[in-house]
């Protein structure tokens, strides 16, 4: 299950670039907005993976976070006048976001995109299941565990280093969900996200500079990095904001549960990463477990 916080309607009705974009998206059905966001994120990851040969995984993450932060800072222009507790929450959110991206990109450098996203998806699923007292959610967790075991033990296997990075990314995603909830109660609109990306960028920057150095300033690399930032952060976030105005968070979570399958398809089409039949079955198990856990969640989740 993907946890999402409710979006204040008043803020989305104000003027500004994201508000104008939201009005433009108004004619598109909310489920289509969510699916477009999912596809955008995965295409962004596929583009990012092709940048690895130029600037490495850490360099690519640095470009994504730094350029994404620049765009969102320009759009939201957040105030730095925060109380100490809010600043701590925003900083923690950004650092976990940065760690999640660093480990996820290390994972997709070693294993197929679809497999990495499927393993990473254990993070939000764990948050949903551990917060529940229903016995049926234990069955969903068991199904997801079977899926991941099947994914890693299928013929041909996966790099265990890549799997380990994906598991760390899953833990970070779980922390990201909890911190996003805390940040949502203390900040409004995308201002918290913009500041959070600044902290995430500061975490990634030393790794990116160490791996890529001056190559990060190459014009071709910067253009590709900007595309990754837009596809992976700015565009999907805008689409999700508009979708959340018109559908319940639980419906949103069910649609987001399709992300591992979309990642596998994008990996196949864009990166030519063919998965074995058993691995497709494994991805299906995780998707089904996520949908089941989301459908059985309480309405307020």
C-alpha positions as CSV (number, residue, x, y, z in Angstrom):
1,X,0.0,0.0,0.0
2,X,1.2,3.5,-0.7
3,X,0.4,5.9,2.1
4,X,-0.5,9.4,1.0
5,X,-1.4,12.5,3.0
6,X,-4.5,14.6,2.2
7,X,-3.9,17.7,0.1
8,X,-5.5,20.9,1.3
9,X,-8.0,22.0,-1.3
10,X,-7.7,25.7,-0.5
11,X,-4.0,25.8,-1.3
12,X,-4.5,24.1,-4.6
13,X,-7.1,26.7,-5.7
14,X,-4.6,29.5,-5.4
15,X,-2.7,31.0,-8.3
16,X,0.7,29.6,-9.1
17,X,2.4,27.3,-11.7
18,X,1.2,24.1,-10.0
19,X,-2.3,25.5,-9.6
20,X,-2.5,26.4,-13.3
21,X,-1.2,23.0,-14.2
22,X,-3.8,21.4,-11.9
23,X,-6.6,23.3,-13.8
24,X,-5.2,22.1,-17.1
25,X,-5.3,18.5,-15.8
26,X,-8.9,19.0,-14.7
27,X,-10.3,17.3,-17.8
28,X,-8.2,14.2,-17.3
29,X,-9.8,11.4,-15.2
30,X,-8.1,11.0,-11.8
31,X,-7.1,7.3,-12.4
32,X,-5.4,8.4,-15.7
33,X,-3.5,11.1,-13.8
34,X,-2.2,8.6,-11.3
35,X,-1.2,6.1,-14.0
36,X,0.5,8.8,-16.0
37,X,2.5,9.8,-12.9
38,X,3.6,6.2,-12.3
39,X,4.7,5.8,-16.0
40,X,6.5,9.2,-15.7
41,X,8.5,8.0,-12.6
42,X,9.5,4.7,-14.3
43,X,10.5,6.3,-17.6
44,X,12.5,8.8,-15.5
45,X,14.2,5.8,-13.8
46,X,14.9,4.2,-17.2
47,X,16.4,7.5,-18.5
48,X,18.5,7.7,-15.4
49,X,19.8,4.2,-15.8
50,X,21.2,5.2,-19.2
51,X,23.1,8.1,-17.6
52,X,25.0,5.7,-15.4
53,X,27.7,5.2,-18.1
54,X,28.4,8.9,-18.0
55,X,28.2,10.0,-14.4
56,X,27.4,6.8,-12.4
57,X,24.5,6.0,-10.2
58,X,25.4,8.6,-7.5
59,X,26.1,11.3,-10.1
60,X,22.6,10.6,-11.6
61,X,20.9,10.8,-8.2
62,X,22.7,14.1,-7.5
63,X,21.5,15.6,-10.8
64,X,17.9,14.5,-10.2
65,X,17.8,15.8,-6.6
66,X,19.6,19.1,-7.2
67,X,17.8,20.0,-10.4
68,X,14.5,18.9,-8.9
69,X,15.1,21.1,-5.9
70,X,15.9,24.1,-8.1
71,X,12.6,23.7,-10.0
72,X,10.5,23.3,-6.9
73,X,12.3,26.1,-5.0
74,X,11.5,28.4,-8.0
75,X,7.8,27.2,-8.0
76,X,7.1,27.3,-4.3
77,X,9.6,29.8,-2.9
78,X,9.4,28.3,0.6
79,X,10.2,30.4,3.6
80,X,13.2,29.4,5.8
81,X,11.5,30.7,8.9
82,X,10.6,27.4,10.5
83,X,10.5,26.4,14.1
84,X,13.1,23.9,15.3
85,X,10.8,20.9,15.3
86,X,9.5,21.6,11.8
87,X,13.0,22.1,10.5
88,X,14.0,18.8,12.1
89,X,11.1,17.0,10.4
90,X,11.8,18.6,7.0
91,X,15.5,17.8,7.2
92,X,14.9,14.2,8.3
93,X,12.4,13.8,5.4
94,X,15.0,15.1,2.9
95,X,17.8,13.0,4.2
96,X,15.7,9.8,4.1
97,X,14.5,10.8,0.6
98,X,18.1,11.3,-0.5
99,X,19.2,7.9,1.0
100,X,16.2,6.2,-0.7
101,X,17.2,7.5,-4.1
102,X,20.9,6.8,-3.6
103,X,20.3,3.1,-2.6
104,X,17.6,2.6,-5.3
105,X,19.8,3.9,-8.1
106,X,22.6,1.6,-6.8
107,X,20.1,-1.3,-7.0
108,X,19.0,-0.6,-10.6
109,X,22.6,-0.4,-11.6
110,X,22.9,-4.1,-10.7
111,X,19.4,-5.6,-11.2
112,X,16.5,-5.0,-13.6
113,X,14.3,-2.0,-13.0
114,X,11.1,-4.1,-12.4
115,X,12.8,-6.3,-9.9
116,X,14.3,-3.3,-8.0
117,X,10.9,-1.5,-7.8
118,X,9.2,-4.7,-6.7
119,X,11.6,-5.2,-3.8
120,X,11.5,-1.6,-2.9
121,X,7.7,-1.7,-2.7
122,X,8.0,-3.9,0.4
123,X,8.6,-0.6,2.3
124,X,5.1,0.9,1.9
125,X,3.6,-2.6,2.1
126,X,5.3,-3.1,5.5
127,X,4.0,0.2,6.8
128,X,0.5,-0.9,5.9
129,X,0.7,-4.4,7.3
130,X,2.6,-3.5,10.6
131,X,0.0,-0.8,11.3
132,X,-2.8,-3.4,11.0
133,X,-4.3,-5.9,13.4
134,X,-6.2,-7.9,10.8
135,X,-5.1,-11.4,10.2
136,X,-5.8,-11.1,6.5
137,X,-3.0,-8.5,6.2
138,X,-0.6,-11.2,7.5
139,X,-1.6,-13.3,4.5
140,X,-0.9,-10.3,2.2
141,X,2.5,-9.9,3.8
142,X,3.2,-13.6,3.3
143,X,2.2,-13.4,-0.4
144,X,4.6,-10.5,-0.9
145,X,7.4,-12.4,0.8
146,X,6.7,-15.4,-1.5
147,X,6.9,-13.0,-4.4
148,X,10.2,-11.5,-3.4
149,X,11.7,-15.0,-2.7
150,X,10.5,-16.2,-6.0
151,X,11.9,-13.1,-7.7
152,X,15.4,-13.6,-6.2
153,X,15.6,-17.3,-6.6
154,X,14.2,-17.6,-10.2
155,X,16.5,-19.2,-12.8
156,X,19.4,-16.8,-13.5
157,X,18.9,-15.1,-10.1
158,X,19.7,-11.5,-9.2
159,X,22.8,-9.8,-7.9
160,X,22.6,-10.1,-4.1
161,X,24.3,-6.7,-3.8
162,X,21.6,-5.2,-5.9
163,X,18.9,-6.9,-3.9
164,X,20.5,-5.6,-0.7
165,X,20.5,-2.0,-2.0
166,X,16.8,-2.5,-3.0
167,X,16.0,-3.7,0.5
168,X,17.7,-0.7,2.1
169,X,15.7,1.5,-0.3
170,X,12.5,-0.2,0.9
171,X,13.4,0.6,4.5
172,X,14.0,4.2,3.5
173,X,10.7,4.3,1.7
174,X,8.9,3.2,4.9
175,X,10.7,5.9,6.8
176,X,9.8,8.4,4.0
177,X,6.1,7.6,4.4
178,X,6.2,8.2,8.1
179,X,8.2,11.4,7.8
180,X,6.0,12.6,4.9
181,X,3.0,12.3,7.3
182,X,4.7,14.3,10.0
183,X,5.8,16.9,7.5
184,X,2.4,17.2,5.9
185,X,1.0,18.3,9.3
186,X,3.6,21.0,9.6
187,X,4.0,22.4,6.1
188,X,1.6,23.2,3.3
189,X,1.6,22.5,-0.5
190,X,5.0,21.6,-2.0
191,X,7.0,23.9,0.2
192,X,8.1,21.1,2.5
193,X,9.0,19.0,-0.4
194,X,11.1,21.8,-2.0
195,X,13.1,22.2,1.3
196,X,13.3,18.5,1.8
197,X,14.9,18.1,-1.7
198,X,17.5,20.6,-0.7
199,X,18.6,18.4,2.3
200,X,18.4,15.3,0.1
201,X,20.6,17.1,-2.5
202,X,23.2,18.0,0.2
203,X,23.4,14.3,1.2
204,X,23.8,13.1,-2.4
205,X,26.2,15.8,-3.5
206,X,29.4,14.5,-2.0
207,X,28.8,11.0,-3.5
208,X,27.9,12.4,-6.9
209,X,30.9,14.7,-7.1
210,X,33.2,11.9,-5.9
211,X,31.9,9.6,-8.6
212,X,31.4,11.9,-11.6
213,X,33.3,15.1,-10.8
214,X,33.3,17.7,-13.5
215,X,31.2,15.4,-15.8
216,X,28.1,16.7,-13.8
217,X,28.5,20.1,-15.6
218,X,28.6,18.7,-19.1
219,X,25.7,20.3,-21.0
220,X,24.5,17.0,-22.4
221,X,24.5,15.5,-19.0
222,X,22.7,18.5,-17.5
223,X,20.0,18.2,-20.1
224,X,19.5,14.5,-19.5
225,X,19.6,15.2,-15.7
226,X,16.9,17.8,-16.1
227,X,14.7,15.3,-17.9
228,X,15.2,12.8,-15.1
229,X,14.3,15.5,-12.5
230,X,11.1,16.5,-14.4
231,X,10.0,12.9,-15.2
232,X,10.8,11.5,-11.7
233,X,9.8,14.4,-9.4
234,X,8.2,17.5,-10.8
235,X,5.7,16.0,-13.3
236,X,4.4,13.0,-11.2
237,X,4.1,15.2,-8.1
238,X,2.0,17.7,-10.0
239,X,-0.2,14.9,-11.4
240,X,-0.6,13.3,-8.0
241,X,-1.6,16.6,-6.4
242,X,-4.4,17.0,-8.9
243,X,-5.5,13.3,-8.6
244,X,-5.7,13.5,-4.8
245,X,-8.2,16.4,-5.0
246,X,-10.7,14.1,-6.7
247,X,-10.2,10.5,-5.4
248,X,-9.8,9.0,-1.9
249,X,-6.3,8.2,-0.7
250,X,-7.2,4.5,-0.6
251,X,-8.1,4.5,-4.3
252,X,-4.9,6.3,-5.0
253,X,-3.0,3.6,-3.2
254,X,-4.6,0.8,-5.2
255,X,-3.6,2.5,-8.4
256,X,-0.1,3.1,-7.2
257,X,0.2,-0.7,-6.4
258,X,0.6,-1.2,-10.1
259,X,4.0,0.5,-10.0
260,X,6.1,-2.7,-9.9
261,X,4.3,-4.1,-13.0
262,X,4.7,-0.7,-14.8
263,X,8.4,-0.7,-13.9
264,X,8.9,-4.2,-15.3
265,X,7.1,-3.1,-18.6
266,X,9.2,0.1,-18.9
267,X,12.4,-1.9,-18.2
268,X,11.4,-4.3,-20.9
269,X,10.5,-1.7,-23.5
270,X,13.0,1.0,-22.8
271,X,16.0,-0.9,-21.4
272,X,15.3,-4.3,-23.0
273,X,15.5,-6.0,-19.6
274,X,13.7,-9.2,-20.1
275,X,12.4,-11.0,-17.0
276,X,11.8,-14.7,-16.7
277,X,8.2,-16.0,-16.4
278,X,8.8,-16.9,-12.7
279,X,9.9,-13.3,-12.1
280,X,6.8,-11.9,-13.7
281,X,4.7,-14.2,-11.4
282,X,6.7,-12.9,-8.5
283,X,5.9,-9.3,-9.4
284,X,2.3,-10.2,-9.8
285,X,2.3,-11.6,-6.2
286,X,3.7,-8.3,-4.8
287,X,1.2,-6.3,-6.8
288,X,-1.7,-8.5,-5.6
289,X,-0.5,-8.3,-2.0
290,X,-0.3,-4.5,-2.2
291,X,-3.8,-4.2,-3.7
292,X,-5.2,-6.5,-1.1
293,X,-3.6,-4.7,1.8
294,X,-4.8,-1.3,0.4
295,X,-8.4,-2.5,-0.1
296,X,-8.6,-4.0,3.4
297,X,-7.2,-0.8,5.0
298,X,-9.3,1.4,7.2
299,X,-10.8,4.4,5.3
300,X,-8.7,6.9,7.1
301,X,-5.4,5.3,5.9
